[in-house]
Amino acid sequence: MKLLSEDPANYRDAPTEGIRRLLQEESGIPVPRDQPLDTSRIDWIRMGTTVATNALLERKGERMALVITKGFKNLLHIGNQTRPKIFDL
């Protein structure tokens, strides 16, 4: 399921809304937005977001700089978003 990260007209919080919709869809039981979620039937949750990547692409947020000394040069490699084999198992 995919939701907008921000959609204030329809929901306050995208992760909670996604869980609410999935519980409703899988159980067939209505899950009202104005009530706390019953998480007793959830064994695990896997969720991904693109909030940070979108902020970079849209150039939103504060201006900043990253300074790395020679001893931490691997941080540049770890933080690189270039992942040509992202879906390889």
N, C-alpha and C positions, 0 to 999 in steps of 0.2 A: 504494500500500500504506500502511496506517495501523497504527502500533504505539503502545503506551503509552510515554510518555517514560521512565517508571520501572517496571520489572517485575523486581525482583531474583530472584524465584523462577524466572524463565524465561531471562533474559539480563542481562548486565552493562551493556551499552551499546546504547541503541536505534538510533543511526545505523549502527553496525557490524552489528547484527542485521538491520536493514532491507536493507542491501547484501547480506549473506549470503543472506537469503531470496530476494531478486531474482535474484542470480546462480544460485542453485539452481533457481529456477522457470524462468528463461529458458534455462539450459543443459541442464537435466535431470540434471546431475551433482551428487551429494551434496556439500555444503560443511559439514563438521563445525565445530561451535562452538569446539572446543578447538584448532583450527589457524589459523594466519594466513590472511587472505584473499588470494587471487591476484587482484590488481587489474589485471593486464595486459590484460584484455578490456574494461576500462571506459574509454570515451572521455570521458564527463562525468557528473556527478551533480548532480541538483537536489533539494534537501531543504528542507522547512519544518518548523518546530516551533511549538508553542504554549506552551512552558515559561514564558516571561516573562509572557505574557498570563494564563495560568492562575494564576501566582503572584499577580498583581494581583487577579484575580477572587476568589481564595480567601483573600486578605489574608495570604499567607505572606511570610516574610522580615522584615527589620529595618525599624523605623520610620524614616522619613527625611523631609526637606523639600527642596524645590528653590527656590532664590532666584535670580532672573534680573534683571540690571540692564537699564536701558532700551536699551542698545546690543545686547543679545542677545534682544530680545523675539520674534524669529522662531523661536527654539528651541521655544517653546510650540506654535507652529503645526506645525512639523516633527514634533514628538513626539506629536501628537494621534492617538489610535486611532480617531477617527471618520472612516471612509472609505466614504461612501455609494456611490461608484462604483468600488469595489475591483476588480471584474471587468470593467470597461469596457476595451476594447483601445485 
